[in-house]
Amino acid sequence: MDLVHPKAEAYAQEHTTVLSNVLMENERITVTSHQHANMHSGHVQGKLLEMISKMIRPMKVLEIGTFTGFSAMCLANGLAENGMLHTIELRESDAAFAATYFRKAGLEEKIQLHIGNALNIIPNLNETWDLVFIDADKVSYIQYYELTLPFLKKGGWIIADNVLFHGQVLEDEIKGKNAKAIREFNDHVIADNRVEQVMLTVRDGLLIIRKL
């Protein structure tokens, strides 16, 4: 299902500032070579994440789901001086690829890469977050949200990706476990009086959440 008309997607990209050479190379290799290329954030969403980070100027960012490092670099571009982004990736091969690009971008001092299960890593980070980006396994979204929200500063932000899940959450009967998990997550957040939120129809859907 095309959530946004392909011509509108193309037009949006044409009218979005071009990516850095390192980001363009990372995107090109990911899209052409990775077996899960559909997980790539893409030009427009990447620039949006960068813009949000530049508006917030966070000191501490947590990304759950590094993939090939594209979104981490976008978010890190908006860090405050002396800020740090922690990113967690389960797959060692993706983590190694991402680390290569963090060095190419000159961001290796601003990004700390953790390899392993995020559910085990997050409780041991002992940080207070300004911004959290959730883009990992969908069945654990509620767990990631509940693990991080208590350590998110008041007025801090959570961004959750894939909240429309290829349009499957719009169906009357949802069959896939990932789509079911995303709908449960969306319903969980909208019922949570600790936050306010807005859902954007960018790419596969972004939920922007602010802690009250």
Secondary structure, 3 states (H helix, E strand, C coil): CCCCCHHHHHHHHHCCCCCCHHHHHHHHHHHHHCCCHHHCCCHHHHHHHHHHHHHHCCCEEEEECCCCCHHHHHHHCCCCCCCEEEEEECCHHHHHHHHHHHHHCCCCCCEEEEECCHHHHHHHCCCCEEEEEECCCHHHHHHHHHHHHHHEEEEEEEEEECCCHHHHHHCCCCCCHHHHHHHHHHHHHHCCCCEEEEEECCCCCEEEEEEC
